[in-house]
Amino acid sequence: VINAGDDDAPKTSVEPTEAKAIWEGSSSLWLCGNWQQQQLITLAEGYVHMTIIGTCLATREVLLERLQRAARDRDYSLLMQLPGNYNTIVHVENDTYVFVDAMGVRSVFYTVWHSSVVYSSLAVALQQLVGAEVDHAWLATSLAGICTLSLVHNRSPFKNIYAIPPGHYLHVASGKPTCKRYWFPPSEYKQFS
């Protein structure tokens, strides 16, 4: 569970049990569960903090070079162009960016709770935190087998808990969440022969 709070809002402590603090401050990041050491990469470049959760096959040198370029260009989607299966969280001053892979293999869900944006890889963890009810419309479309992207674009099994769609990132600024697309399919395909 991760919490990105609004600096002006009254603080409500969200600290998961048995969690490892990755960074703390105006936007804290905790990692829950049993992760292998190589599935957690944390780097910083000046005021930019980056954490990769999952399997990233790039070397530490390549990651640092990419982070430096992303920080210079303020284009953090560059960090999602590396080989592997991972999510990336970037914290820059008062902004937080949570990137989901282009295929949506590693899901991330978010909700607003006590003026803070809280996100997790498990929708049920957020449901337990906020007491969200089941989203019957989502459930009906899922059971009917018509889970087209247009029907369930950023929905989850629970009301007021949203999924970050594949190829998108969540931008949290001043406690306000906004999903934006960073990946677009190629407009034209090249022949191999």
RALIN-V739857 format. One record per residue. N is the residue number from 1. SS is DSSP state (H for helix, E for strand, C for the rest). PHI is phi in whole degrees, 0 to 359 (* if undefined). NEAR is the number of other ideal C-beta (glycine too) atoms within 12 Angstrom. Layout:
n=N ss=SS phi=PHI near=NEAR
n=N ss=SS phi=PHI near=NEAR
//
This chain:
n=1 ss=C phi=* near=38
n=2 ss=E phi=230 near=45
n=3 ss=E phi=232 near=42
n=4 ss=E phi=243 near=43
n=5 ss=E phi=260 near=35
n=6 ss=C phi=280 near=27
n=7 ss=C phi=300 near=20
n=8 ss=C phi=271 near=13
n=9 ss=C phi=278 near=19
n=10 ss=C phi=298 near=12
n=11 ss=C phi=279 near=18
n=12 ss=C phi=240 near=18
n=13 ss=C phi=290 near=15
n=14 ss=C phi=238 near=32
n=15 ss=C phi=226 near=20
n=16 ss=C phi=294 near=26
n=17 ss=C phi=285 near=13
n=18 ss=C phi=53 near=12
n=19 ss=E phi=247 near=22
n=20 ss=E phi=256 near=24
n=21 ss=E phi=284 near=19
n=22 ss=E phi=271 near=29
n=23 ss=E phi=210 near=25
n=24 ss=C phi=230 near=19
n=25 ss=C phi=143 near=19
n=26 ss=C phi=295 near=27
n=27 ss=E phi=224 near=35
n=28 ss=E phi=268 near=31
n=29 ss=E phi=230 near=40
n=30 ss=E phi=240 near=32
n=31 ss=E phi=245 near=30
n=32 ss=E phi=249 near=24
n=33 ss=C phi=100 near=19
n=34 ss=C phi=259 near=11
n=35 ss=C phi=250 near=23
n=36 ss=C phi=285 near=12
n=37 ss=H phi=304 near=11
n=38 ss=H phi=285 near=16
n=39 ss=H phi=267 near=22
n=40 ss=E phi=226 near=27
n=41 ss=E phi=237 near=35
n=42 ss=E phi=235 near=29
n=43 ss=E phi=224 near=31
n=44 ss=E phi=223 near=20
n=45 ss=E phi=224 near=24
n=46 ss=C phi=63 near=15
n=47 ss=C phi=270 near=16
n=48 ss=E phi=260 near=33
n=49 ss=E phi=248 near=33
n=50 ss=E phi=231 near=41
n=51 ss=E phi=230 near=38
n=52 ss=E phi=251 near=40
n=53 ss=E phi=242 near=36
n=54 ss=E phi=130 near=30
n=55 ss=E phi=249 near=22
n=56 ss=E phi=249 near=33
n=57 ss=C phi=270 near=17
n=58 ss=C phi=284 near=25
n=59 ss=C phi=286 near=14
n=60 ss=H phi=299 near=18
n=61 ss=H phi=295 near=11
n=62 ss=H phi=295 near=22
n=63 ss=H phi=299 near=30
n=64 ss=H phi=295 near=22
n=65 ss=H phi=297 near=19
n=66 ss=H phi=293 near=33
n=67 ss=H phi=296 near=35
n=68 ss=H phi=298 near=21
n=69 ss=H phi=294 near=21
n=70 ss=H phi=297 near=31
n=71 ss=H phi=294 near=27
n=72 ss=H phi=296 near=15
n=73 ss=H phi=271 near=14
n=74 ss=C phi=53 near=18
n=75 ss=C phi=237 near=22
n=76 ss=H phi=281 near=35
n=77 ss=H phi=293 near=28
n=78 ss=H phi=302 near=29
n=79 ss=H phi=285 near=40
n=80 ss=H phi=262 near=37
n=81 ss=C phi=260 near=24
n=82 ss=C phi=257 near=31
n=83 ss=C phi=291 near=17
n=84 ss=E phi=138 near=26
n=85 ss=E phi=227 near=21
n=86 ss=E phi=202 near=35
n=87 ss=E phi=246 near=43
n=88 ss=E phi=236 near=44
n=89 ss=E phi=242 near=47
n=90 ss=E phi=238 near=41
n=91 ss=E phi=240 near=37
n=92 ss=E phi=232 near=27
n=93 ss=C phi=49 near=20
n=94 ss=C phi=257 near=21
n=95 ss=E phi=250 near=30
n=96 ss=E phi=233 near=44
n=97 ss=E phi=237 near=45
n=98 ss=E phi=241 near=47
n=99 ss=E phi=262 near=43
n=100 ss=C phi=252 near=39
n=101 ss=C phi=300 near=35
n=102 ss=C phi=295 near=27
n=103 ss=C phi=263 near=17
n=104 ss=C phi=75 near=25
n=105 ss=C phi=293 near=17
n=106 ss=C phi=253 near=30
n=107 ss=C phi=288 near=33
n=108 ss=C phi=222 near=43
n=109 ss=E phi=242 near=40
n=110 ss=E phi=214 near=45
n=111 ss=E phi=205 near=40
n=112 ss=E phi=256 near=28
n=113 ss=E phi=220 near=32
n=114 ss=C phi=51 near=19
n=115 ss=C phi=65 near=23
n=116 ss=E phi=239 near=35
n=117 ss=E phi=266 near=42
n=118 ss=E phi=241 near=45
n=119 ss=E phi=224 near=47
n=120 ss=E phi=202 near=43
n=121 ss=C phi=280 near=32
n=122 ss=C phi=239 near=27
n=123 ss=H phi=296 near=33
n=124 ss=H phi=293 near=20
n=125 ss=H phi=295 near=31
n=126 ss=H phi=290 near=36
n=127 ss=H phi=300 near=25
n=128 ss=H phi=292 near=19
n=129 ss=H phi=293 near=32
n=130 ss=H phi=259 near=29
n=131 ss=C phi=71 near=14
n=132 ss=C phi=290 near=27
n=133 ss=C phi=273 near=16
n=134 ss=E phi=295 near=21
n=135 ss=C phi=272 near=25
n=136 ss=H phi=295 near=14
n=137 ss=H phi=294 near=20
n=138 ss=H phi=298 near=28
n=139 ss=H phi=299 near=19
n=140 ss=H phi=297 near=17
n=141 ss=H phi=293 near=20
n=142 ss=H phi=293 near=19
n=143 ss=H phi=292 near=14
n=144 ss=C phi=282 near=13
n=145 ss=C phi=75 near=10
n=146 ss=C phi=246 near=14
n=147 ss=C phi=279 near=21
n=148 ss=C phi=287 near=12
n=149 ss=H phi=304 near=16
n=150 ss=H phi=292 near=11
n=151 ss=H phi=275 near=18
n=152 ss=H phi=237 near=27
n=153 ss=C phi=322 near=21
n=154 ss=C phi=230 near=32
n=155 ss=C phi=271 near=32
n=156 ss=C phi=227 near=37
n=157 ss=C phi=294 near=29
n=158 ss=E phi=235 near=30
n=159 ss=C phi=294 near=21
n=160 ss=C phi=64 near=26
n=161 ss=C phi=240 near=37
n=162 ss=E phi=245 near=36
n=163 ss=E phi=265 near=34
n=164 ss=C phi=279 near=44
n=165 ss=C phi=296 near=30
n=166 ss=C phi=306 near=28
n=167 ss=C phi=73 near=25
n=168 ss=E phi=239 near=34
n=169 ss=E phi=224 near=36
n=170 ss=E phi=262 near=40
n=171 ss=E phi=252 near=32
n=172 ss=E phi=251 near=39
n=173 ss=E phi=227 near=23
n=174 ss=C phi=53 near=22
n=175 ss=C phi=76 near=29
n=176 ss=E phi=251 near=22
n=177 ss=E phi=271 near=35
n=178 ss=E phi=221 near=23
n=179 ss=E phi=268 near=29
n=180 ss=E phi=225 near=23
n=181 ss=E phi=276 near=22
n=182 ss=C phi=240 near=29
n=183 ss=C phi=246 near=22
n=184 ss=C phi=233 near=12
n=185 ss=C phi=296 near=11
n=186 ss=C phi=302 near=8
n=187 ss=C phi=281 near=6
n=188 ss=C phi=213 near=6
n=189 ss=C phi=256 near=7
n=190 ss=C phi=261 near=7
n=191 ss=C phi=287 near=5
n=192 ss=C phi=280 near=4
n=193 ss=C phi=257 near=3
//
